[in-house]
Amino acid sequence: MAITLKPETAQAMRESIKRYVAEHLDQDIGPTIYNKAIFDSQKYFETRVVDLEGSCHEPEFQYWRPRK
């Protein structure tokens, strides 16, 4: 599922990422590294979304269950 951003938002994101890498990692980020970072992030979130129900599900109405 692709996320659609306004062109100016996408540009601001790119500039922000480049600035972060330049200031904190002391290097220039090229298109290859940027694209790989985006790809890795996308895969990370896709795996989390697939198991969302399993990792975030809580049984309902557990408070009023009789105690053993």
BAMAR-895076 format. One record per residue (C-alpha): chain; residue in one letter; x negated, y negated, z. Coordinates in nm, 3 decimals. Layout:
<atoms>
A  a  X  Y  Z $
...
</atoms>
This chain:
<atoms>
A  m  0.000  0.000  0.000 $
A  a  -0.166  -0.319  -0.116 $
A  i  -0.144  -0.643  0.077 $
A  t  -0.072  -0.945  -0.140 $
A  l  -0.231  -1.270  -0.034 $
A  k  -0.212  -1.619  -0.173 $
A  p  -0.523  -1.696  -0.380 $
A  e  -0.630  -1.971  -0.139 $
A  t  -0.595  -1.731  0.157 $
A  a  -0.805  -1.466  -0.017 $
A  q  -1.071  -1.725  -0.095 $
A  a  -1.076  -1.846  0.265 $
A  m  -1.117  -1.487  0.384 $
A  r  -1.409  -1.427  0.148 $
A  e  -1.580  -1.746  0.264 $
A  s  -1.522  -1.655  0.627 $
A  i  -1.673  -1.308  0.586 $
A  k  -1.973  -1.447  0.399 $
A  r  -2.030  -1.707  0.669 $
A  y  -2.005  -1.449  0.947 $
A  v  -2.259  -1.221  0.779 $
A  a  -2.494  -1.511  0.710 $
A  e  -2.477  -1.645  1.066 $
A  h  -2.473  -1.320  1.264 $
A  l  -2.667  -1.080  1.044 $
A  d  -2.902  -1.328  0.878 $
A  q  -2.836  -1.200  0.528 $
A  d  -2.636  -1.282  0.220 $
A  i  -2.342  -1.056  0.146 $
A  g  -2.315  -0.951  -0.215 $
A  p  -2.008  -0.825  -0.399 $
A  t  -2.114  -0.462  -0.361 $
A  i  -2.143  -0.484  0.017 $
A  y  -1.824  -0.689  0.043 $
A  n  -1.631  -0.436  -0.166 $
A  k  -1.769  -0.145  0.037 $
A  a  -1.670  -0.314  0.362 $
A  i  -1.317  -0.370  0.234 $
A  f  -1.296  -0.008  0.112 $
A  d  -1.419  0.125  0.449 $
A  s  -1.171  -0.094  0.637 $
A  q  -0.886  0.020  0.417 $
A  k  -0.969  0.389  0.472 $
A  y  -0.998  0.333  0.847 $
A  f  -0.652  0.178  0.868 $
A  e  -0.497  0.433  0.632 $
A  t  -0.607  0.719  0.858 $
A  r  -0.466  0.540  1.162 $
A  v  -0.131  0.469  0.995 $
A  v  -0.089  0.833  0.889 $
A  d  -0.106  0.941  1.254 $
A  l  0.080  0.641  1.395 $
A  e  0.370  0.842  1.531 $
A  g  0.140  1.098  1.689 $
A  s  -0.077  0.841  1.858 $
A  c  0.194  0.594  1.963 $
A  h  0.493  0.814  2.042 $
A  e  0.630  0.837  2.392 $
A  p  0.917  1.066  2.493 $
A  e  1.233  0.872  2.561 $
A  f  1.420  0.850  2.888 $
A  q  1.144  1.001  3.100 $
A  y  1.202  0.775  3.398 $
A  w  1.529  0.939  3.508 $
A  r  1.417  1.301  3.471 $
A  p  1.449  1.504  3.792 $
A  r  1.123  1.540  3.980 $
A  k  0.985  1.886  4.034 $
</atoms>
